Amino acid sequence: MPDTATFTGPLRTDASDGRQATSRYGEYLKQHVELFEDDFESVPITGDAVRFAVAAWQVACGPIMSPSYVQWDEPRLQSVHCVRSQWDGSLLARAALAVPPPAPLAYRRLPGRWNGWEHDRFTDRYWEPLGERLVDRPTLLTTATVVLPFTAEELPAPVTAHKVTPLPRSGEAMLTHDAKAAVTALVGLINRQLAPLIQALNEPSRGAW
């Protein structure tokens, strides 16, 4: 599957992955095949679309993969994690966004001097204060957690059930293909939900910073 897919929205996949002889993401997948195991199935690589997508996303992001296969340029976005719902088995994507403090906790209303998010105007990113600034005064980092639900029907099912351990070379290629398809689908789904929310946060009329 091509590694050059890009998306309009906060998230994207790493277009540089395909410039090497072998997929960098594929190499990480080989090292973490155990994440794709399913206790309810007799094959080493699960055929469940949600379980597979959760594992593919985990490998595609830090701290496992650095730099990550899934990347973003959106300044507010701090992290995106995917888990399987214990309620109905759907996929839940949890995104953390740096947001202004609510009015009762605005820095000017707190006693003394407080740190907030550091806004790097060169990269346009929001960072936690580091070093001296973090230890010389209290810090208030307000974050909005967005939970996005997706059903198995919205995700691509793994094309082939992998039944051999360790995976043969053809199985490794298929695992990489399936994982990239799952991550690509998730990036598109998450972008469609997050993009309008972030746009609303960034509108000056709404008091954004």
Secondary structure, DSSP 4 states (H G I P E B T S, - for coil): --S----SSSEEE-GGGGGSSS-HHHHHHHHTGGGG--TTSSSSS---HHHHHHHHHHHHSTTTSSS-SEEE--TTEEEEEEEE-TTTS-EEEEEEEE-PPPGGG-GGGSSS--B--EEETTTTEEE---THHHHSS-B---EEEEEEEE-GGGSPPPSS----SSPPHHHHHHHHHHHHHHHHHHHHHHHHHHHHHHHHHH-GGGT--
